[in-house]
Amino acid sequence: MKKELLRECNILANIQLPRKAFFNTSQPTYILALERRKVKNQSRPPVLCGIARSIGETLDYGRVPTPDDNDLAMLADL
C-alpha cells in the first residue's frame, strides 16, 4: 500500500496533533495531506512537517475555546 500511495500521490504535509485532539481518544493523531500526481515523472514538492501542540480549545471534557493558543492556525498559514 505504501509503494502504491507514493507512486500515485505526493505528500504535501504531515501534521502531528496533540493527544485527545478528538474527544475521548488518547491515541496519537496525524493529518496527512496528499495530492494525486498528474504524471508519473512529476517532481516531488517539499513536505511540510509540523507539530500542533494546541488546537484552539482545551483538551478536557469542557472543550473551552482558546483562540490565542492555536498552533493549527499558524501551521495553516505556512
mmCIF file of the N, C-alpha and C atoms, coordinates in Angstrom:
data_MODEL
# 
_entry.id   MODEL 
# 
loop_
_atom_site.group_PDB 
_atom_site.id 
_atom_site.type_symbol 
_atom_site.label_atom_id 
_atom_site.label_alt_id 
_atom_site.label_comp_id 
_atom_site.label_asym_id 
_atom_site.label_entity_id 
_atom_site.label_seq_id 
_atom_site.pdbx_PDB_ins_code 
_atom_site.Cartn_x 
_atom_site.Cartn_y 
_atom_site.Cartn_z 
_atom_site.occupancy 
_atom_site.B_iso_or_equiv 
_atom_site.pdbx_formal_charge 
_atom_site.auth_seq_id 
_atom_site.auth_comp_id 
_atom_site.auth_asym_id 
_atom_site.auth_atom_id 
_atom_site.pdbx_PDB_model_num 
ATOM 1   N N  . MET A 1 1  ? 0.830   -1.188 0.000   1.00 0.00 ? 1  MET A N  1 
ATOM 2   C CA . MET A 1 1  ? 0.000   0.000  0.000   1.00 0.00 ? 1  MET A CA 1 
ATOM 3   C C  . MET A 1 1  ? 0.878   1.256  0.000   1.00 0.00 ? 1  MET A C  1 
ATOM 4   N N  . LYS A 1 2  ? 1.958   1.234  0.778   1.00 0.00 ? 2  LYS A N  1 
ATOM 5   C CA . LYS A 1 2  ? 2.840   2.396  0.853   1.00 0.00 ? 2  LYS A CA 1 
ATOM 6   C C  . LYS A 1 2  ? 3.446   2.718  -0.511  1.00 0.00 ? 2  LYS A C  1 
ATOM 7   N N  . LYS A 1 3  ? 3.929   1.695  -1.223  1.00 0.00 ? 3  LYS A N  1 
ATOM 8   C CA . LYS A 1 3  ? 4.544   1.918  -2.536  1.00 0.00 ? 3  LYS A CA 1 
ATOM 9   C C  . LYS A 1 3  ? 3.531   2.473  -3.531  1.00 0.00 ? 3  LYS A C  1 
ATOM 10  N N  . GLU A 1 4  ? 2.311   1.937  -3.512  1.00 0.00 ? 4  GLU A N  1 
ATOM 11  C CA . GLU A 1 4  ? 1.284   2.420  -4.424  1.00 0.00 ? 4  GLU A CA 1 
ATOM 12  C C  . GLU A 1 4  ? 0.890   3.855  -4.093  1.00 0.00 ? 4  GLU A C  1 
ATOM 13  N N  . LEU A 1 5  ? 0.778   4.159  -2.817  1.00 0.00 ? 5  LEU A N  1 
ATOM 14  C CA . LEU A 1 5  ? 0.437   5.521  -2.403  1.00 0.00 ? 5  LEU A CA 1 
ATOM 15  C C  . LEU A 1 5  ? 1.499   6.503  -2.871  1.00 0.00 ? 5  LEU A C  1 
ATOM 16  N N  . LEU A 1 6  ? 2.770   6.161  -2.681  1.00 0.00 ? 6  LEU A N  1 
ATOM 17  C CA . LEU A 1 6  ? 3.846   7.057  -3.099  1.00 0.00 ? 6  LEU A CA 1 
ATOM 18  C C  . LEU A 1 6  ? 3.947   7.148  -4.620  1.00 0.00 ? 6  LEU A C  1 
ATOM 19  N N  . ARG A 1 7  ? 3.576   6.096  -5.330  1.00 0.00 ? 7  ARG A N  1 
ATOM 20  C CA . ARG A 1 7  ? 3.609   6.127  -6.787  1.00 0.00 ? 7  ARG A CA 1 
ATOM 21  C C  . ARG A 1 7  ? 2.487   7.020  -7.337  1.00 0.00 ? 7  ARG A C  1 
ATOM 22  N N  . GLU A 1 8  ? 1.335   7.007  -6.684  1.00 0.00 ? 8  GLU A N  1 
ATOM 23  C CA . GLU A 1 8  ? 0.166   7.729  -7.189  1.00 0.00 ? 8  GLU A CA 1 
ATOM 24  C C  . GLU A 1 8  ? -0.012  9.133  -6.606  1.00 0.00 ? 8  GLU A C  1 
ATOM 25  N N  . CYS A 1 9  ? 0.629   9.408  -5.460  1.00 0.00 ? 9  CYS A N  1 
ATOM 26  C CA . CYS A 1 9  ? 0.367   10.670 -4.756  1.00 0.00 ? 9  CYS A CA 1 
ATOM 27  C C  . CYS A 1 9  ? 1.649   11.357 -4.316  1.00 0.00 ? 9  CYS A C  1 
ATOM 28  N N  . ASN A 1 10 ? 1.550   12.650 -4.129  1.00 0.00 ? 10 ASN A N  1 
ATOM 29  C CA . ASN A 1 10 ? 2.587   13.442 -3.476  1.00 0.00 ? 10 ASN A CA 1 
ATOM 30  C C  . ASN A 1 10 ? 2.128   13.723 -2.054  1.00 0.00 ? 10 ASN A C  1 
ATOM 31  N N  . ILE A 1 11 ? 3.032   13.633 -1.112  1.00 0.00 ? 11 ILE A N  1 
ATOM 32  C CA . ILE A 1 11 ? 2.725   14.014 0.261   1.00 0.00 ? 11 ILE A CA 1 
ATOM 33  C C  . ILE A 1 11 ? 3.037   15.496 0.398   1.00 0.00 ? 11 ILE A C  1 
ATOM 34  N N  . LEU A 1 12 ? 2.037   16.279 0.760   1.00 0.00 ? 12 LEU A N  1 
ATOM 35  C CA . LEU A 1 12 ? 2.208   17.723 0.906   1.00 0.00 ? 12 LEU A CA 1 
ATOM 36  C C  . LEU A 1 12 ? 2.518   18.123 2.340   1.00 0.00 ? 12 LEU A C  1 
ATOM 37  N N  . ALA A 1 13 ? 1.887   17.435 3.301   1.00 0.00 ? 13 ALA A N  1 
ATOM 38  C CA . ALA A 1 13 ? 2.078   17.805 4.704   1.00 0.00 ? 13 ALA A CA 1 
ATOM 39  C C  . ALA A 1 13 ? 1.796   16.623 5.610   1.00 0.00 ? 13 ALA A C  1 
ATOM 40  N N  . ASN A 1 14 ? 2.480   16.619 6.725   1.00 0.00 ? 14 ASN A N  1 
ATOM 41  C CA . ASN A 1 14 ? 2.263   15.648 7.790   1.00 0.00 ? 14 ASN A CA 1 
ATOM 42  C C  . ASN A 1 14 ? 2.263   16.444 9.093   1.00 0.00 ? 14 ASN A C  1 
ATOM 43  N N  . ILE A 1 15 ? 1.132   16.492 9.775   1.00 0.00 ? 15 ILE A N  1 
ATOM 44  C CA . ILE A 1 15 ? 0.999   17.313 10.983  1.00 0.00 ? 15 ILE A CA 1 
ATOM 45  C C  . ILE A 1 15 ? 0.562   16.429 12.139  1.00 0.00 ? 15 ILE A C  1 
ATOM 46  N N  . GLN A 1 16 ? 1.338   16.459 13.205  1.00 0.00 ? 16 GLN A N  1 
ATOM 47  C CA . GLN A 1 16 ? 1.010   15.698 14.410  1.00 0.00 ? 16 GLN A CA 1 
ATOM 48  C C  . GLN A 1 16 ? 0.105   16.542 15.298  1.00 0.00 ? 16 GLN A C  1 
ATOM 49  N N  . LEU A 1 17 ? -1.010  15.962 15.725  1.00 0.00 ? 17 LEU A N  1 
ATOM 50  C CA . LEU A 1 17 ? -1.943  16.635 16.629  1.00 0.00 ? 17 LEU A CA 1 
ATOM 51  C C  . LEU A 1 17 ? -1.682  16.176 18.057  1.00 0.00 ? 17 LEU A C  1 
ATOM 52  N N  . PRO A 1 18 ? -2.076  16.980 19.048  1.00 0.00 ? 18 PRO A N  1 
ATOM 53  C CA . PRO A 1 18 ? -1.895  16.557 20.443  1.00 0.00 ? 18 PRO A CA 1 
ATOM 54  C C  . PRO A 1 18 ? -2.823  15.403 20.799  1.00 0.00 ? 18 PRO A C  1 
ATOM 55  N N  . ARG A 1 19 ? -2.426  14.632 21.804  1.00 0.00 ? 19 ARG A N  1 
ATOM 56  C CA . ARG A 1 19 ? -3.311  13.573 22.297  1.00 0.00 ? 19 ARG A CA 1 
ATOM 57  C C  . ARG A 1 19 ? -4.622  14.212 22.769  1.00 0.00 ? 19 ARG A C  1 
ATOM 58  N N  . LYS A 1 20 ? -5.704  13.500 22.606  1.00 0.00 ? 20 LYS A N  1 
ATOM 59  C CA . LYS A 1 20 ? -7.055  13.950 22.959  1.00 0.00 ? 20 LYS A CA 1 
ATOM 60  C C  . LYS A 1 20 ? -7.538  15.096 22.070  1.00 0.00 ? 20 LYS A C  1 
ATOM 61  N N  . ALA A 1 21 ? -6.945  15.247 20.885  1.00 0.00 ? 21 ALA A N  1 
ATOM 62  C CA . ALA A 1 21 ? -7.432  16.265 19.944  1.00 0.00 ? 21 ALA A CA 1 
ATOM 63  C C  . ALA A 1 21 ? -8.865  15.957 19.535  1.00 0.00 ? 21 ALA A C  1 
ATOM 64  N N  . PHE A 1 22 ? -9.188  14.667 19.466  1.00 0.00 ? 22 PHE A N  1 
ATOM 65  C CA . PHE A 1 22 ? -10.556 14.238 19.233  1.00 0.00 ? 22 PHE A CA 1 
ATOM 66  C C  . PHE A 1 22 ? -11.097 13.716 20.548  1.00 0.00 ? 22 PHE A C  1 
ATOM 67  N N  . PHE A 1 23 ? -12.283 14.118 20.904  1.00 0.00 ? 23 PHE A N  1 
ATOM 68  C CA . PHE A 1 23 ? -12.858 13.815 22.203  1.00 0.00 ? 23 PHE A CA 1 
ATOM 69  C C  . PHE A 1 23 ? -12.790 12.323 22.507  1.00 0.00 ? 23 PHE A C  1 
ATOM 70  N N  . ASN A 1 24 ? -12.300 11.995 23.703  1.00 0.00 ? 24 ASN A N  1 
ATOM 71  C CA . ASN A 1 24 ? -12.254 10.637 24.225  1.00 0.00 ? 24 ASN A CA 1 
ATOM 72  C C  . ASN A 1 24 ? -11.328 9.713  23.422  1.00 0.00 ? 24 ASN A C  1 
ATOM 73  N N  . THR A 1 25 ? -10.324 10.286 22.770  1.00 0.00 ? 25 THR A N  1 
ATOM 74  C CA . THR A 1 25 ? -9.352  9.499  22.014  1.00 0.00 ? 25 THR A CA 1 
ATOM 75  C C  . THR A 1 25 ? -7.958  9.914  22.446  1.00 0.00 ? 25 THR A C  1 
ATOM 76  N N  . SER A 1 26 ? -7.268  9.040  23.145  1.00 0.00 ? 26 SER A N  1 
ATOM 77  C CA . SER A 1 26 ? -5.931  9.385  23.615  1.00 0.00 ? 26 SER A CA 1 
ATOM 78  C C  . SER A 1 26 ? -4.837  8.895  22.671  1.00 0.00 ? 26 SER A C  1 
ATOM 79  N N  . GLN A 1 27 ? -5.215  8.298  21.542  1.00 0.00 ? 27 GLN A N  1 
ATOM 80  C CA . GLN A 1 27 ? -4.231  7.813  20.576  1.00 0.00 ? 27 GLN A CA 1 
ATOM 81  C C  . GLN A 1 27 ? -3.599  8.974  19.818  1.00 0.00 ? 27 GLN A C  1 
ATOM 82  N N  . PRO A 1 28 ? -2.338  8.840  19.438  1.00 0.00 ? 28 PRO A N  1 
ATOM 83  C CA . PRO A 1 28 ? -1.722  9.882  18.606  1.00 0.00 ? 28 PRO A CA 1 
ATOM 84  C C  . PRO A 1 28 ? -2.485  10.014 17.283  1.00 0.00 ? 28 PRO A C  1 
ATOM 85  N N  . THR A 1 29 ? -2.640  11.242 16.821  1.00 0.00 ? 29 THR A N  1 
ATOM 86  C CA . THR A 1 29 ? -3.402  11.512 15.603  1.00 0.00 ? 29 THR A CA 1 
ATOM 87  C C  . THR A 1 29 ? -2.570  12.409 14.692  1.00 0.00 ? 29 THR A C  1 
ATOM 88  N N  . TYR A 1 30 ? -2.662  12.147 13.395  1.00 0.00 ? 30 TYR A N  1 
ATOM 89  C CA . TYR A 1 30 ? -1.908  12.912 12.411  1.00 0.00 ? 30 TYR A CA 1 
ATOM 90  C C  . TYR A 1 30 ? -2.830  13.345 11.283  1.00 0.00 ? 30 TYR A C  1 
ATOM 91  N N  . ILE A 1 31 ? -2.490  14.465 10.668  1.00 0.00 ? 31 ILE A N  1 
ATOM 92  C CA . ILE A 1 31 ? -3.133  14.903 9.438   1.00 0.00 ? 31 ILE A CA 1 
ATOM 93  C C  . ILE A 1 31 ? -2.122  14.662 8.327   1.00 0.00 ? 31 ILE A C  1 
ATOM 94  N N  . LEU A 1 32 ? -2.513  13.915 7.322   1.00 0.00 ? 32 LEU A N  1 
ATOM 95  C CA . LEU A 1 32 ? -1.656  13.645 6.179   1.00 0.00 ? 32 LEU A CA 1 
ATOM 96  C C  . LEU A 1 32 ? -2.330  14.246 4.952   1.00 0.00 ? 32 LEU A C  1 
ATOM 97  N N  . ALA A 1 33 ? -1.708  15.262 4.367   1.00 0.00 ? 33 ALA A N  1 
ATOM 98  C CA . ALA A 1 33 ? -2.266  15.928 3.189   1.00 0.00 ? 33 ALA A CA 1 
ATOM 99  C C  . ALA A 1 33 ? -1.620  15.346 1.938   1.00 0.00 ? 33 ALA A C  1 
ATOM 100 N N  . LEU A 1 34 ? -2.453  14.819 1.041   1.00 0.00 ? 34 LEU A N  1 
ATOM 101 C CA . LEU A 1 34 ? -1.983  14.181 -0.186  1.00 0.00 ? 34 LEU A CA 1 
ATOM 102 C C  . LEU A 1 34 ? -2.507  14.914 -1.409  1.00 0.00 ? 34 LEU A C  1 
ATOM 103 N N  . GLU A 1 35 ? -1.776  14.752 -2.503  1.00 0.00 ? 35 GLU A N  1 
ATOM 104 C CA . GLU A 1 35 ? -2.192  15.308 -3.789  1.00 0.00 ? 35 GLU A CA 1 
ATOM 105 C C  . GLU A 1 35 ? -1.919  14.241 -4.848  1.00 0.00 ? 35 GLU A C  1 
ATOM 106 N N  . ARG A 1 36 ? -2.898  13.967 -5.685  1.00 0.00 ? 36 ARG A N  1 
ATOM 107 C CA . ARG A 1 36 ? -2.698  12.981 -6.756  1.00 0.00 ? 36 ARG A CA 1 
ATOM 108 C C  . ARG A 1 36 ? -1.664  13.517 -7.748  1.00 0.00 ? 36 ARG A C  1 
ATOM 109 N N  . ARG A 1 37 ? -0.731  12.658 -8.122  1.00 0.00 ? 37 ARG A N  1 
ATOM 110 C CA . ARG A 1 37 ? 0.282   13.043 -9.110  1.00 0.00 ? 37 ARG A CA 1 
ATOM 111 C C  . ARG A 1 37 ? -0.352  13.114 -10.485 1.00 0.00 ? 37 ARG A C  1 
ATOM 112 N N  . LYS A 1 38 ? -0.002  14.144 -11.259 1.00 0.00 ? 38 LYS A N  1 
ATOM 113 C CA . LYS A 1 38 ? -0.577  14.328 -12.585 1.00 0.00 ? 38 LYS A CA 1 
ATOM 114 C C  . LYS A 1 38 ? 0.120   13.452 -13.622 1.00 0.00 ? 38 LYS A C  1 
ATOM 115 N N  . VAL A 1 39 ? 1.437   13.342 -13.512 1.00 0.00 ? 39 VAL A N  1 
ATOM 116 C CA . VAL A 1 39 ? 2.224   12.463 -14.389 1.00 0.00 ? 39 VAL A CA 1 
ATOM 117 C C  . VAL A 1 39 ? 3.225   11.704 -13.521 1.00 0.00 ? 39 VAL A C  1 
ATOM 118 N N  . LYS A 1 40 ? 3.630   10.536 -13.978 1.00 0.00 ? 40 LYS A N  1 
ATOM 119 C CA . LYS A 1 40 ? 4.491   9.685  -13.147 1.00 0.00 ? 40 LYS A CA 1 
ATOM 120 C C  . LYS A 1 40 ? 5.859   10.288 -12.880 1.00 0.00 ? 40 LYS A C  1 
ATOM 121 N N  . ASN A 1 41 ? 6.406   11.067 -13.815 1.00 0.00 ? 41 ASN A N  1 
ATOM 122 C CA . ASN A 1 41 ? 7.738   11.633 -13.613 1.00 0.00 ? 41 ASN A CA 1 
ATOM 123 C C  . ASN A 1 41 ? 7.700   13.053 -13.041 1.00 0.00 ? 41 ASN A C  1 
ATOM 124 N N  . GLN A 1 42 ? 6.575   13.436 -12.482 1.00 0.00 ? 42 GLN A N  1 
ATOM 125 C CA . GLN A 1 42 ? 6.437   14.746 -11.846 1.00 0.00 ? 42 GLN A CA 1 
ATOM 126 C C  . GLN A 1 42 ? 7.390   14.844 -10.657 1.00 0.00 ? 42 GLN A C  1 
ATOM 127 N N  . SER A 1 43 ? 8.059   15.977 -10.510 1.00 0.00 ? 43 SER A N  1 
ATOM 128 C CA . SER A 1 43 ? 8.978   16.142 -9.377  1.00 0.00 ? 43 SER A CA 1 
ATOM 129 C C  . SER A 1 43 ? 8.180   16.241 -8.079  1.00 0.00 ? 43 SER A C  1 
ATOM 130 N N  . ARG A 1 44 ? 8.811   15.838 -7.000  1.00 0.00 ? 44 ARG A N  1 
ATOM 131 C CA . ARG A 1 44 ? 8.158   15.846 -5.681  1.00 0.00 ? 44 ARG A CA 1 
ATOM 132 C C  . ARG A 1 44 ? 8.265   17.225 -5.039  1.00 0.00 ? 44 ARG A C  1 
ATOM 133 N N  . PRO A 1 45 ? 7.149   17.746 -4.509  1.00 0.00 ? 45 PRO A N  1 
ATOM 134 C CA . PRO A 1 45 ? 7.208   19.027 -3.801  1.00 0.00 ? 45 PRO A CA 1 
ATOM 135 C C  . PRO A 1 45 ? 7.791   18.830 -2.401  1.00 0.00 ? 45 PRO A C  1 
ATOM 136 N N  . PRO A 1 46 ? 8.255   19.908 -1.769  1.00 0.00 ? 46 PRO A N  1 
ATOM 137 C CA . PRO A 1 46 ? 8.712   19.778 -0.382  1.00 0.00 ? 46 PRO A CA 1 
ATOM 138 C C  . PRO A 1 46 ? 7.548   19.395 0.523   1.00 0.00 ? 46 PRO A C  1 
ATOM 139 N N  . VAL A 1 47 ? 7.848   18.687 1.604   1.00 0.00 ? 47 VAL A N  1 
ATOM 140 C CA . VAL A 1 47 ? 6.823   18.220 2.545   1.00 0.00 ? 47 VAL A CA 1 
ATOM 141 C C  . VAL A 1 47 ? 6.872   19.095 3.798   1.00 0.00 ? 47 VAL A C  1 
ATOM 142 N N  . LEU A 1 48 ? 5.720   19.636 4.189   1.00 0.00 ? 48 LEU A N  1 
ATOM 143 C CA . LEU A 1 48 ? 5.609   20.382 5.434   1.00 0.00 ? 48 LEU A CA 1 
ATOM 144 C C  . LEU A 1 48 ? 5.404   19.391 6.570   1.00 0.00 ? 48 LEU A C  1 
ATOM 145 N N  . CYS A 1 49 ? 6.275   19.410 7.543   1.00 0.00 ? 49 CYS A N  1 
ATOM 146 C CA . CYS A 1 49 ? 6.122   18.582 8.741   1.00 0.00 ? 49 CYS A CA 1 
ATOM 147 C C  . CYS A 1 49 ? 5.935   19.521 9.922   1.00 0.00 ? 49 CYS A C  1 
ATOM 148 N N  . GLY A 1 50 ? 4.884   19.315 10.678  1.00 0.00 ? 50 GLY A N  1 
ATOM 149 C CA . GLY A 1 50 ? 4.606   20.197 11.802  1.00 0.00 ? 50 GLY A CA 1 
ATOM 150 C C  . GLY A 1 50 ? 4.035   19.455 12.988  1.00 0.00 ? 50 GLY A C  1 
ATOM 151 N N  . ILE A 1 51 ? 4.179   20.074 14.147  1.00 0.00 ? 51 ILE A N  1 
ATOM 152 C CA . ILE A 1 51 ? 3.620   19.538 15.387  1.00 0.00 ? 51 ILE A CA 1 
ATOM 153 C C  . ILE A 1 51 ? 2.697   20.601 15.970  1.00 0.00 ? 51 ILE A C  1 
ATOM 154 N N  . ALA A 1 52 ? 1.435   20.262 16.103  1.00 0.00 ? 52 ALA A N  1 
ATOM 155 C CA . ALA A 1 52 ? 0.468   21.168 16.723  1.00 0.00 ? 52 ALA A CA 1 
ATOM 156 C C  . ALA A 1 52 ? 0.343   20.776 18.195  1.00 0.00 ? 52 ALA A C  1 
ATOM 157 N N  . ARG A 1 53 ? 0.837   21.609 19.060  1.00 0.00 ? 53 ARG A N  1 
ATOM 158 C CA . ARG A 1 53 ? 0.761   21.326 20.497  1.00 0.00 ? 53 ARG A CA 1 
ATOM 159 C C  . ARG A 1 53 ? -0.579  21.780 21.077  1.00 0.00 ? 53 ARG A C  1 
ATOM 160 N N  . SER A 1 54 ? -1.257  22.679 20.366  1.00 0.00 ? 54 SER A N  1 
ATOM 161 C CA . SER A 1 54 ? -2.569  23.151 20.812  1.00 0.00 ? 54 SER A CA 1 
ATOM 162 C C  . SER A 1 54 ? -3.461  23.299 19.576  1.00 0.00 ? 54 SER A C  1 
ATOM 163 N N  . ILE A 1 55 ? -4.781  23.168 19.782  1.00 0.00 ? 55 ILE A N  1 
ATOM 164 C CA . ILE A 1 55 ? -5.710  23.194 18.646  1.00 0.00 ? 55 ILE A CA 1 
ATOM 165 C C  . ILE A 1 55 ? -6.798  24.256 18.788  1.00 0.00 ? 55 ILE A C  1 
ATOM 166 N N  . GLY A 1 56 ? -6.599  25.208 19.685  1.00 0.00 ? 56 GLY A N  1 
ATOM 167 C CA . GLY A 1 56 ? -7.579  26.286 19.834  1.00 0.00 ? 56 GLY A CA 1 
ATOM 168 C C  . GLY A 1 56 ? -8.688  26.006 20.813  1.00 0.00 ? 56 GLY A C  1 
ATOM 169 N N  . GLU A 1 57 ? -8.567  24.921 21.581  1.00 0.00 ? 57 GLU A N  1 
ATOM 170 C CA . GLU A 1 57 ? -9.525  24.626 22.647  1.00 0.00 ? 57 GLU A CA 1 
ATOM 171 C C  . GLU A 1 57 ? -8.846  23.715 23.659  1.00 0.00 ? 57 GLU A C  1 
ATOM 172 N N  . THR A 1 58 ? -9.377  23.709 24.867  1.00 0.00 ? 58 THR A N  1 
ATOM 173 C CA . THR A 1 58 ? -8.807  22.821 25.880  1.00 0.00 ? 58 THR A CA 1 
ATOM 174 C C  . THR A 1 58 ? -9.083  21.370 25.493  1.00 0.00 ? 58 THR A C  1 
ATOM 175 N N  . LEU A 1 59 ? -8.262  20.469 25.965  1.00 0.00 ? 59 LEU A N  1 
ATOM 176 C CA . LEU A 1 59 ? -8.383  19.060 25.582  1.00 0.00 ? 59 LEU A CA 1 
ATOM 177 C C  . LEU A 1 59 ? -9.093  18.230 26.652  1.00 0.00 ? 59 LEU A C  1 
ATOM 178 N N  . ASP A 1 60 ? -9.802  18.897 27.544  1.00 0.00 ? 60 ASP A N  1 
ATOM 179 C CA . ASP A 1 60 ? -10.547 18.186 28.579  1.00 0.00 ? 60 ASP A CA 1 
ATOM 180 C C  . ASP A 1 60 ? -12.024 18.075 28.176  1.00 0.00 ? 60 ASP A C  1 
ATOM 181 N N  . TYR A 1 61 ? -12.836 17.649 29.100  1.00 0.00 ? 61 TYR A N  1 
ATOM 182 C CA . TYR A 1 61 ? -14.251 17.439 28.831  1.00 0.00 ? 61 TYR A CA 1 
ATOM 183 C C  . TYR A 1 61 ? -14.970 18.717 28.384  1.00 0.00 ? 61 TYR A C  1 
ATOM 184 N N  . GLY A 1 62 ? -14.576 19.865 28.955  1.00 0.00 ? 62 GLY A N  1 
ATOM 185 C CA . GLY A 1 62 ? -15.267 21.125 28.667  1.00 0.00 ? 62 GLY A CA 1 
ATOM 186 C C  . GLY A 1 62 ? -15.030 21.668 27.270  1.00 0.00 ? 62 GLY A C  1 
ATOM 187 N N  . ARG A 1 63 ? -13.898 21.388 26.667  1.00 0.00 ? 63 ARG A N  1 
ATOM 188 C CA . ARG A 1 63 ? -13.549 21.890 25.330  1.00 0.00 ? 63 ARG A CA 1 
ATOM 189 C C  . ARG A 1 63 ? -13.774 23.397 25.219  1.00 0.00 ? 63 ARG A C  1 
ATOM 190 N N  . VAL A 1 64 ? -13.180 24.131 26.157  1.00 0.00 ? 64 VAL A N  1 
ATOM 191 C CA . VAL A 1 64 ? -13.313 25.588 26.199  1.00 0.00 ? 64 VAL A CA 1 
ATOM 192 C C  . VAL A 1 64 ? -12.440 26.197 25.099  1.00 0.00 ? 64 VAL A C  1 
ATOM 193 N N  . PRO A 1 65 ? -12.979 27.079 24.257  1.00 0.00 ? 65 PRO A N  1 
ATOM 194 C CA . PRO A 1 65 ? -12.186 27.703 23.198  1.00 0.00 ? 65 PRO A CA 1 
ATOM 195 C C  . PRO A 1 65 ? -11.017 28.519 23.760  1.00 0.00 ? 65 PRO A C  1 
ATOM 196 N N  . THR A 1 66 ? -9.865  28.357 23.155  1.00 0.00 ? 66 THR A N  1 
ATOM 197 C CA . THR A 1 66 ? -8.669  29.147 23.497  1.00 0.00 ? 66 THR A CA 1 
ATOM 198 C C  . THR A 1 66 ? -8.068  29.654 22.188  1.00 0.00 ? 66 THR A C  1 
ATOM 199 N N  . PRO A 1 67 ? -8.709  30.635 21.552  1.00 0.00 ? 67 PRO A N  1 
ATOM 200 C CA . PRO A 1 67 ? -8.275  31.066 20.215  1.00 0.00 ? 67 PRO A CA 1 
ATOM 201 C C  . PRO A 1 67 ? -6.855  31.623 20.166  1.00 0.00 ? 67 PRO A C  1 
ATOM 202 N N  . ASP A 1 68 ? -6.340  32.133 21.285  1.00 0.00 ? 68 ASP A N  1 
ATOM 203 C CA . ASP A 1 68 ? -4.979  32.665 21.289  1.00 0.00 ? 68 ASP A CA 1 
ATOM 204 C C  . ASP A 1 68 ? -3.929  31.560 21.392  1.00 0.00 ? 68 ASP A C  1 
ATOM 205 N N  . ASP A 1 69 ? -4.358  30.334 21.621  1.00 0.00 ? 69 ASP A N  1 
ATOM 206 C CA . ASP A 1 69 ? -3.443  29.205 21.754  1.00 0.00 ? 69 ASP A CA 1 
ATOM 207 C C  . ASP A 1 69 ? -3.833  28.150 20.713  1.00 0.00 ? 69 ASP A C  1 
ATOM 208 N N  . ASN A 1 70 ? -3.497  28.431 19.437  1.00 0.00 ? 70 ASN A N  1 
ATOM 209 C CA . ASN A 1 70 ? -3.922  27.565 18.343  1.00 0.00 ? 70 ASN A CA 1 
ATOM 210 C C  . ASN A 1 70 ? -2.777  27.394 17.351  1.00 0.00 ? 70 ASN A C  1 
ATOM 211 N N  . ASP A 1 71 ? -2.037  26.309 17.473  1.00 0.00 ? 71 ASP A N  1 
ATOM 212 C CA . ASP A 1 71 ? -0.938  26.029 16.534  1.00 0.00 ? 71 ASP A CA 1 
ATOM 213 C C  . ASP A 1 71 ? -1.445  25.676 15.144  1.00 0.00 ? 71 ASP A C  1 
ATOM 214 N N  . LEU A 1 72 ? -2.663  25.135 15.028  1.00 0.00 ? 72 LEU A N  1 
ATOM 215 C CA . LEU A 1 72 ? -3.190  24.760 13.719  1.00 0.00 ? 72 LEU A CA 1 
ATOM 216 C C  . LEU A 1 72 ? -3.330  25.967 12.811  1.00 0.00 ? 72 LEU A C  1 
ATOM 217 N N  . ALA A 1 73 ? -3.762  27.087 13.361  1.00 0.00 ? 73 ALA A N  1 
ATOM 218 C CA . ALA A 1 73 ? -3.906  28.298 12.542  1.00 0.00 ? 73 ALA A CA 1 
ATOM 219 C C  . ALA A 1 73 ? -2.540  28.746 12.005  1.00 0.00 ? 73 ALA A C  1 
ATOM 220 N N  . MET A 1 74 ? -1.518  28.663 12.848  1.00 0.00 ? 74 MET A N  1 
ATOM 221 C CA . MET A 1 74 ? -0.161  29.034 12.416  1.00 0.00 ? 74 MET A CA 1 
ATOM 222 C C  . MET A 1 74 ? 0.346   28.084 11.335  1.00 0.00 ? 74 MET A C  1 
ATOM 223 N N  . LEU A 1 75 ? 0.101   26.781 11.509  1.00 0.00 ? 75 LEU A N  1 
ATOM 224 C CA . LEU A 1 75 ? 0.541   25.796 10.517  1.00 0.00 ? 75 LEU A CA 1 
ATOM 225 C C  . LEU A 1 75 ? -0.193  25.972 9.185   1.00 0.00 ? 75 LEU A C  1 
ATOM 226 N N  . ALA A 1 76 ? -1.461  26.352 9.245   1.00 0.00 ? 76 ALA A N  1 
ATOM 227 C CA . ALA A 1 76 ? -2.238  26.561 8.016   1.00 0.00 ? 76 ALA A CA 1 
ATOM 228 C C  . ALA A 1 76 ? -1.708  27.752 7.214   1.00 0.00 ? 76 ALA A C  1 
ATOM 229 N N  . ASP A 1 77 ? -1.119  28.706 7.891   1.00 0.00 ? 77 ASP A N  1 
ATOM 230 C CA . ASP A 1 77 ? -0.589  29.890 7.200   1.00 0.00 ? 77 ASP A CA 1 
ATOM 231 C C  . ASP A 1 77 ? 0.760   29.630 6.533   1.00 0.00 ? 77 ASP A C  1 
ATOM 232 N N  . LEU A 1 78 ? 1.402   28.506 6.844   1.00 0.00 ? 78 LEU A N  1 
ATOM 233 C CA . LEU A 1 78 ? 2.712   28.209 6.247   1.00 0.00 ? 78 LEU A CA 1 
ATOM 234 C C  . LEU A 1 78 ? 2.588   27.840 4.834   1.00 0.00 ? 78 LEU A C  1 
# 
